[in-house]
Amino acid sequence: MDENTGYSILRNPRLNKGTAFTQEEREKYGLLGMLPNAVETIETQICRITEQLENFTKPINKYIYLMQLLENNETLFFKTITSEPAKFLPLVYTPTVGEACQKFGQVSRRPRGLYISIDQKDHIKDILRNWSEKDVRFTVVTDGGRILGLGDLGIFGLGIPIGKLVLYTSCGGVPPEYTLPIVLDVGTNNEEFLNDPLYPGLKCKRIRGKEFDDFVEAFVIAMNEVFPKICIQWEDFPGVDAIRILNTYRNKVSTFNDDIQGTAAIATAGFISISRLMKKSFKEQRFLFLGAGAAAFGIADMLVEKFIRDGLTKQEALSQIWMFDVNGLLVNSRNDLAEHQLRFAHDSEPSDNFADVILKIKPTAIVGVSTVGGAFNQQVIENMSAVNERPIIFPYSNPTSHSECTAEQAYTWSKGKAIFASGSPFAPVQYEGKTFTPGQGNNVFIFPALGLAIFATEAKRVTDDMLLTAAEAVAEQVTQDDFEKGLIYPSVNDILKVSIAVAIKVAEEIFNSGLASIERPENISDFIKSKMYVPEYK
């Protein structure tokens, strides 16, 4: 049967329009009788979807419905998401995607991505060539080892790359046919999965060490051979692996790690916004991290770059950043620090009490990347309020259950003084007659725009300068009106407008640094917009 006629066209998500097929199209493609009589607009279809979603009370059921829509009608799915991003993004990505990964075996309807097992190390190129699209530009890849704050979810972690690439398209305009979700199956340490006869991944403990590194190397080589213009985004690898993989390949191929660099960029954007809000120089900020893993170092390294860009020496920049891990404050007298932790260790007395450390160091901001829910307790917030007129409270761990404190706790315990932003969304908070709108440091303001710029320019590498430029560009999009509402990030409903502005700035950085594979256009703004996917029926 011709794939562009009749039953087949209705089963092709890229071609299907459902009830929006015109009468002429129905006759031309053999669709008469296969659809109800009415010819509907895409807006009418969205109204029906919104109404049907109201029938579900649980977010996970809304997720399943929307992902089924993606498998059925790609254009309608993306048009729906972009119609009201603040409403739909939490359903297709964080926080709902965490539960979707936990239940991926039950919610997955149709293969959407590639599973590559370490047993197939010598056949990766063949597997990649099985993918229907031959010019893939973006892959988001995970090994399922550390999904959000939920731990080892094995191959069910594929839900994260699927969701992430949905955001590349809906929030950054990267055409969906250029994207490919991948999970690398190296086994799992999840005992429940190892003992579950229905778990479809490798039934062995995670393969580590040289064998793992050799597999990743084979994957990177194969990806760049089969898809020469590929950009590889690493996602939700265990922290030590994430840092090592990024450092191994960042100067060799086009690649980045959103957990490390994207999180860093959006956090930095927030701190830049706050400096403007408080009419202070960024150089006056002083940071204390709870958690000293990959995300912490990503943020800290970018803060160092921003300090240096604003005129501090590297040593001065490092002195403004402190870290606290499971064993206490990072100080030079400790003998248990990893090599990458040493530069953020300082000459100071050891301490295993985070609240006490605040009184000693007097940070302007605390950043939670510990995945320990509730770690910013009342004493922590009160101590921050004691040493700051406007304490900056950033509990960045996802999902919501792992957030170091809630927005309500931060505002209440600080008596309304806190400037708050979190990794997961929180509802507005009423405190003493005033409404506080919590900021969400959502990477969605960074990686889709970065992706659009990379896609348009065919960038050969992804640099920290590009990410810092993205952070500064996001901060520029925060208006005085936003500030007055307590917002330090733009509205998620403005995501496409923000992404275009950020992509233009990043593209300029790419051209200026000589990393583009194409000629510089006369008008970068028009050029970027011309490359964007628009969810409209053709």
Rosetta blueprint (number, residue, H / E / L):
1 M L
2 D L
3 E L
4 N L
5 T L
6 G H
7 Y H
8 S H
9 I H
10 L H
11 R L
12 N L
13 P L
14 R L
15 L L
16 N L
17 K L
18 G H
19 T H
20 A H
21 F L
22 T L
23 Q H
24 E H
25 E H
26 R H
27 E H
28 K H
29 Y L
30 G L
31 L L
32 L L
33 G L
34 M L
35 L L
36 P L
37 N L
38 A L
39 V L
40 E L
41 T L
42 I H
43 E H
44 T H
45 Q H
46 I H
47 C H
48 R H
49 I H
50 T H
51 E H
52 Q H
53 L H
54 E L
55 N L
56 F L
57 T L
58 K L
59 P H
60 I H
61 N H
62 K H
63 Y H
64 I H
65 Y H
66 L H
67 M H
68 Q H
69 L H
70 L H
71 E H
72 N H
73 N L
74 E H
75 T H
76 L H
77 F H
78 F H
79 K H
80 T H
81 I H
82 T H
83 S H
84 E L
85 P H
86 A H
87 K H
88 F H
89 L H
90 P H
91 L H
92 V H
93 Y L
94 T L
95 P L
96 T H
97 V H
98 G H
99 E H
100 A H
101 C H
102 Q H
103 K L
104 F H
105 G H
106 Q H
107 V H
108 S L
109 R L
110 R L
111 P L
112 R L
113 G L
114 L E
115 Y E
116 I E
117 S E
118 I H
119 D H
120 Q H
121 K H
122 D H
123 H H
124 I H
125 K H
126 D H
127 I H
128 L H
129 R H
130 N L
131 W L
132 S L
133 E L
134 K L
135 D L
136 V L
137 R L
138 F E
139 T E
140 V E
141 V E
142 T E
143 D L
144 G L
145 G L
146 R L
147 I L
148 L L
149 G L
150 L L
151 G L
152 D L
153 L L
154 G H
155 I H
156 F H
157 G H
158 L H
159 G H
160 I H
161 P H
162 I H
163 G H
164 K H
165 L H
166 V H
167 L H
168 Y H
169 T H
170 S H
171 C H
172 G H
173 G L
174 V L
175 P L
176 P H
177 E H
178 Y H
179 T E
180 L E
181 P E
182 I E
183 V E
184 L E
185 D E
186 V L
187 G L
188 T L
189 N L
190 N L
191 E H
192 E H
193 F H
194 L H
195 N L
196 D L
197 P L
198 L L
199 Y L
200 P L
201 G L
202 L L
203 K L
204 C L
205 K L
206 R L
207 I L
208 R L
209 G H
210 K H
211 E H
212 F H
213 D H
214 D H
215 F H
216 V H
217 E H
218 A H
219 F H
220 V H
221 I H
222 A H
223 M H
224 N H
225 E H
226 V H
227 F L
228 P L
229 K L
230 I L
231 C E
232 I E
233 Q E
234 W E
235 E L
236 D L
237 F L
238 P L
239 G H
240 V H
241 D H
242 A H
243 I H
244 R H
245 I H
246 L H
247 N H
248 T H
249 Y H
250 R L
251 N L
252 K L
253 V L
254 S L
255 T E
256 F E
257 N E
258 D H
259 D H
260 I H
261 Q H
262 G H
263 T H
264 A H
265 A H
266 I H
267 A H
268 T H
269 A H
270 G H
271 F H
272 I H
273 S H
274 I H
275 S H
276 R H
277 L H
278 M L
279 K L
280 K L
281 S L
282 F H
283 K H
284 E H
285 Q L
286 R L
287 F E
288 L E
289 F E
290 L E
291 G L
292 A L
293 G L
294 A H
295 A H
296 A H
297 F H
298 G H
299 I H
300 A H
301 D H
302 M H
303 L H
304 V H
305 E H
306 K H
307 F H
308 I H
309 R H
310 D L
311 G L
312 L L
313 T L
314 K H
315 Q H
316 E H
317 A H
318 L H
319 S H
320 Q L
321 I E
322 W E
323 M E
324 F E
325 D E
326 V L
327 N L
328 G E
329 L E
330 L L
331 V E
332 N L
333 S L
334 R L
335 N L
336 D L
337 L L
338 A L
339 E H
340 H H
341 Q H
342 L H
343 R H
344 F H
345 A L
346 H E
347 D L
348 S L
349 E L
350 P L
351 S L
352 D L
353 N L
354 F H
355 A H
356 D H
357 V H
358 I H
359 L H
360 K H
361 I H
362 K L
363 P L
364 T L
365 A E
366 I E
367 V E
368 G E
369 V L
370 S L
371 T L
372 V L
373 G L
374 G L
375 A L
376 F L
377 N L
378 Q H
379 Q H
380 V H
381 I H
382 E H
383 N H
384 M H
385 S H
386 A H
387 V H
388 N L
389 E L
390 R L
391 P L
392 I E
393 I E
394 F E
395 P E
396 Y L
397 S L
398 N L
399 P L
400 T H
401 S H
402 H H
403 S L
404 E L
405 C L
406 T L
407 A H
408 E H
409 Q H
410 A H
411 Y H
412 T H
413 W H
414 S L
415 K L
416 G L
417 K L
418 A L
419 I E
420 F E
421 A E
422 S E
423 G L
424 S L
425 P L
426 F L
427 A L
428 P L
429 V E
430 Q E
431 Y E
432 E L
433 G L
434 K E
435 T E
436 F E
437 T L
438 P L
439 G E
440 Q E
441 G L
442 N L
443 N H
444 V H
445 F H
446 I L
447 F H
448 P H
449 A H
450 L H
451 G H
452 L H
453 A H
454 I H
455 F H
456 A H
457 T H
458 E L
459 A L
460 K L
461 R L
462 V L
463 T L
464 D H
465 D H
466 M H
467 L H
468 L H
469 T H
470 A H
471 A H
472 E H
473 A H
474 V H
475 A H
476 E H
477 Q L
478 V L
479 T L
480 Q H
481 D H
482 D H
483 F H
484 E H
485 K L
486 G L
487 L L
488 I L
489 Y L
490 P L
491 S L
492 V H
493 N H
494 D H
495 I H
496 L H
497 K H
498 V H
499 S H
500 I H
501 A H
502 V H
503 A H
504 I H
505 K H
506 V H
507 A H
508 E H
509 E H
510 I H
511 F H
512 N H
513 S L
514 G L
515 L L
516 A L
517 S L
518 I L
519 E L
520 R L
521 P L
522 E L
523 N L
524 I H
525 S H
526 D H
527 F H
528 I H
529 K H
530 S H
531 K L
532 M L
533 Y L
534 V L
535 P L
536 E L
537 Y L
538 K L
